[in-house]
Amino acid sequence: MRALGIDYGRKRVGLAVSDPTGTIASPLDTLVRRAGKRPPIAKMEAIGIEVGVEHVVMGLPLDLKGNETEWCAEVRDVGERLAGRLGVEISFIDERMTSVRAERAVRSIGLPKREREKKVRIDAAAAQLILQAWLDRQARTS
């Protein structure tokens, strides 16, 4: 099963996709959001259709105690709308600390500083971490 991972933020939306076997997540793209504009649901839908996703996995920005924040309501709304448009199921997964882990991972791969500091690269890596955590959980429960 191919799944789409999403790190949904106020400025950028990181995307990742799994391989067809649902084993490995790879960074895909990062969409830049414009202030005051609607969420890029149509663009996410087009990407989902293009890669043939059967499931959406979206990071949920819980606070450090594990409670939902105000931002979680928008994330859930966008996720539900996207899944509905694609006709697939959605899962939400705790995304605490994924951006920090993604930044560390990107910095460790040996790119020149100007390349590894690009936020779009970090957001796609965060989406990859979110999706990989979900894939690993699915593998353990099946």
MIGUPA-839982 format. One record per residue (C-alpha): z, x, y; residue in one letter; residue number from 1; chain. Coordinates in steps of 0.05 Angstrom, whole numbers, plus 32768, in hexadecimal, padded with zeros to 4 digits. Layout:
# MIGUPA-839982
((Z X Y) "A" NUM "A")
...
//
This chain:
# MIGUPA-839982
((8000 8000 8000) "M" 1 "A")
((7FEC 801C 8044) "R" 2 "A")
((8021 8012 807A) "A" 3 "A")
((8021 801C 80C5) "L" 4 "A")
((805E 803C 80E4) "G" 5 "A")
((806F 802F 812D) "I" 6 "A")
((809D 8051 815E) "D" 7 "A")
((809A 801D 8196) "Y" 8 "A")
((80B1 8037 81D9) "G" 9 "A")
((80AF 8022 8222) "R" 10 "A")
((807C 8058 8234) "K" 11 "A")
((805A 8069 81F3) "R" 12 "A")
((804F 804C 81AD) "V" 13 "A")
((804C 807F 8176) "G" 14 "A")
((8025 806C 8137) "L" 15 "A")
((8023 8087 80F1) "A" 16 "A")
((8000 8070 80B1) "V" 17 "A")
((8010 8079 8068) "S" 18 "A")
((7FDF 8091 8034) "D" 19 "A")
((7FC1 805A 8008) "P" 20 "A")
((7FF6 8066 7FD2) "T" 21 "A")
((802F 805A 8004) "G" 22 "A")
((804D 809E 7FF7) "T" 23 "A")
((8041 80CA 8034) "I" 24 "A")
((8042 80B9 807E) "A" 25 "A")
((8015 80DD 80B0) "S" 26 "A")
((8015 80DA 80FC) "P" 27 "A")
((7FDB 80B0 8115) "L" 28 "A")
((7FD8 80A6 8160) "D" 29 "A")
((8002 8097 819D) "T" 30 "A")
((7FF2 805F 81CD) "L" 31 "A")
((8007 8067 8215) "V" 32 "A")
((8024 8029 8234) "R" 33 "A")
((8019 8018 827D) "R" 34 "A")
((8055 8000 82A5) "A" 35 "A")
((8056 7FB5 82AF) "G" 36 "A")
((801E 7FA9 827D) "K" 37 "A")
((8021 7F81 823C) "R" 38 "A")
((8032 7FA5 81FB) "P" 39 "A")
((7FF4 7FC4 81DA) "P" 40 "A")
((7FF5 7F93 81A0) "I" 41 "A")
((7FA9 7F8B 819E) "A" 42 "A")
((7F9F 7FD6 819A) "K" 43 "A")
((7FD4 7FDC 8163) "M" 44 "A")
((7FB3 7FA3 813E) "E" 45 "A")
((7F6F 7FC4 8142) "A" 46 "A")
((7F8B 8005 8127) "I" 47 "A")
((7FAF 7FE0 80F0) "G" 48 "A")
((7F6F 7FBD 80DB) "I" 49 "A")
((7F47 7FFE 80E0) "E" 50 "A")
((7F76 8023 80B0) "V" 51 "A")
((7F81 7FE6 8083) "G" 52 "A")
((7FCC 7FDE 8089) "V" 53 "A")
((7FF1 7FAE 805B) "E" 54 "A")
((8036 7FB7 807A) "H" 55 "A")
((8053 7FC8 80BE) "V" 56 "A")
((8092 7FF3 80C6) "V" 57 "A")
((80B1 7FF4 810B) "M" 58 "A")
((80EA 801F 8123) "G" 59 "A")
((8125 7FF7 813E) "L" 60 "A")
((814A 801A 8177) "P" 61 "A")
((8192 800D 8163) "L" 62 "A")
((81CA 802B 818C) "D" 63 "A")
((81F4 8064 8171) "L" 64 "A")
((8224 8033 8150) "K" 65 "A")
((81EB 8011 812B) "G" 66 "A")
((81E9 7FD2 8156) "N" 67 "A")
((81AB 7FB3 8172) "E" 68 "A")
((819B 7FC0 81BB) "T" 69 "A")
((8178 7F94 81EE) "E" 70 "A")
((8138 7FBC 81E1) "W" 71 "A")
((813B 7FA7 8197) "C" 72 "A")
((8128 7F5F 81AB) "A" 73 "A")
((80E5 7F77 81C9) "E" 74 "A")
((80D9 7FA6 818E) "V" 75 "A")
((80E4 7F6D 815D) "R" 76 "A")
((80B8 7F3D 8185) "D" 77 "A")
((807E 7F6E 8189) "V" 78 "A")
((8085 7F80 813F) "G" 79 "A")
((8086 7F38 8129) "E" 80 "A")
((8049 7F27 8154) "R" 81 "A")
((8023 7F64 813A) "L" 82 "A")
((8033 7F54 80F1) "A" 83 "A")
((801E 7F0C 80FC) "G" 84 "A")
((7FDB 7F21 8119) "R" 85 "A")
((7FCF 7F51 80E0) "L" 86 "A")
((7FE7 7F1F 80AC) "G" 87 "A")
((8018 7F51 808D) "V" 88 "A")
((8063 7F58 8084) "E" 89 "A")
((808E 7F82 80B2) "I" 90 "A")
((80CB 7FAB 80A7) "S" 91 "A")
((80FA 7FC6 80DD) "F" 92 "A")
((811D 8008 80D0) "I" 93 "A")
((8154 802C 80F6) "D" 94 "A")
((8133 805F 8122) "E" 95 "A")
((8171 8082 813E) "R" 96 "A")
((8165 80CC 8148) "M" 97 "A")
((811C 80CA 8132) "T" 98 "A")
((8102 80E2 8175) "S" 99 "A")
((8132 811D 8174) "V" 100 "A")
((811D 812F 812C) "R" 101 "A")
((80D4 8126 813F) "A" 102 "A")
((80DB 8154 817B) "E" 103 "A")
((80FB 8189 8150) "R" 104 "A")
((80C5 8183 811B) "A" 105 "A")
((808D 8188 814E) "V" 106 "A")
((80AD 81C5 816E) "R" 107 "A")
((80B4 81E7 812B) "S" 108 "A")
((806A 81E5 8117) "I" 109 "A")
((8055 821F 8143) "G" 110 "A")
((8029 81FE 8176) "L" 111 "A")
((8022 821B 81BC) "P" 112 "A")
((8059 8200 81EA) "K" 113 "A")
((802B 81D3 8212) "R" 114 "A")
((8013 81B2 81D2) "E" 115 "A")
((8056 81A9 81B0) "R" 116 "A")
((8076 818C 81EF) "E" 117 "A")
((8044 8152 81F4) "K" 118 "A")
((806B 8111 81ED) "K" 119 "A")
((8031 80EF 81CA) "V" 120 "A")
((8037 8121 8190) "R" 121 "A")
((8082 8114 818C) "I" 122 "A")
((807A 80C8 818C) "D" 123 "A")
((8047 80CB 8153) "A" 124 "A")
((8076 80F9 812C) "A" 125 "A")
((80B0 80C8 8138) "A" 126 "A")
((8084 808F 811C) "A" 127 "A")
((8076 80BC 80E0) "Q" 128 "A")
((80C0 80C7 80D4) "L" 129 "A")
((80CE 807C 80DA) "I" 130 "A")
((8097 806C 80A8) "L" 131 "A")
((80A9 80A3 8078) "Q" 132 "A")
((80F2 808B 8076) "A" 133 "A")
((80DA 8045 8063) "W" 134 "A")
((80A9 8060 802F) "L" 135 "A")
((80E0 808A 800F) "D" 136 "A")
((810E 804E 800D) "R" 137 "A")
((80D7 8024 7FEC) "Q" 138 "A")
((80CC 805A 7FB7) "A" 139 "A")
((8117 805C 7FA7) "R" 140 "A")
((811B 8010 7F9E) "T" 141 "A")
((80DE 8008 7F72) "S" 142 "A")
//
